[in-house]
Amino acid sequence: MENVKSSILLIDDHPMLRNGVKQLINTINDFEVIGETGSGIEGVKLAQTLDPDIILLDINMNDVSGLEILRYLREKNISARIIMFTVSDAKEDIVTALKTGADGYLLKDMEPENLLKALKDISEGKIIMDEAISHIILDYMRHGGGSTTNQSHDINLLTPREHEIFNLLVQGLSNKLIAKELDIVESTVKVHIKSIFKKLNFKSRMEMTVWYLQSKE
């Protein structure tokens, strides 16, 4: 049976870094870079037309801030896992990325093998963060930053199928695994996920999972 690869879009304004990351990703069969760009505006277009599984997004772009790109993509209910891949370990950038809907945060000085492991974890539905900044994220969540009490998260708004998918999402299953579990096509899963995010007022899986875990306490 042919291995189904996870598709990746690279949005970073450093051509050499993009090329290096692409070569690294191509060393394993689990992933395929289906698009790359050094322009934030072009990145938004590619995200909407290519519908990748994962987006690696730099914060410090020349034309548009990566955080603005993230905000726009979440407003458009892009179902991709969006991972900030940056040199910035500034607390403001990290917290803003999480609040805006990032599914993970990685620093560019990480070891190549750690990046590949992180990508595998992401494709399996796990929430990932660089060890160097994990204490900032955990502190933010511990003090209620991950809570969204001002917004309604009424799971009763979900259809029975959406409820099934919601339960699998918060368990950390990827789109592909959800499709396999429910015996439906992956494109249908993506449509349902967009509807779930919209109905429950969530911007990312990370935000939804944190809320779910807090509500269970």
Stockholm file with secondary structure:
# STOCKHOLM 1.0

chainA/1-217         MENVKSSILLIDDHPMLRNGVKQLINTINDFEVIGETGSGIEGVKLAQTLDPDIILLDINMNDVSGLEILRYLREKNISARIIMFTVSDAKEDIVTALKTGADGYLLKDMEPENLLKALKDISEGKIIMDEAISHIILDYMRHGGGSTTNQSHDINLLTPREHEIFNLLVQGLSNKLIAKELDIVESTVKVHIKSIFKKLNFKSRMEMTVWYLQSKE
#=GR chainA/1-217 SS CCCCCEEEEEECSCHHHHHHHHHHHTTSTTEEEEEEESCHHHHHHHHHHHCCSEEEECSSCSSSCHHHHHHHHHHTTCCSEEEEEESCCCHHHHHHHHHHTCSEEEETTSCHHHHHHHHHHHHTTCCEECGGGHHHHHHHHHTTTTCCTTSCCCGGGSCHHHHHHHHHHTTTCCHHHHHHHHTCCHHHHHHHHHHHHHHHTCSSHHHHHHHHHHHHC
#=GC SS_cons         CCCCCEEEEEECSCHHHHHHHHHHHTTSTTEEEEEEESCHHHHHHHHHHHCCSEEEECSSCSSSCHHHHHHHHHHTTCCSEEEEEESCCCHHHHHHHHHHTCSEEEETTSCHHHHHHHHHHHHTTCCEECGGGHHHHHHHHHTTTTCCTTSCCCGGGSCHHHHHHHHHHTTTCCHHHHHHHHTCCHHHHHHHHHHHHHHHTCSSHHHHHHHHHHHHC
//
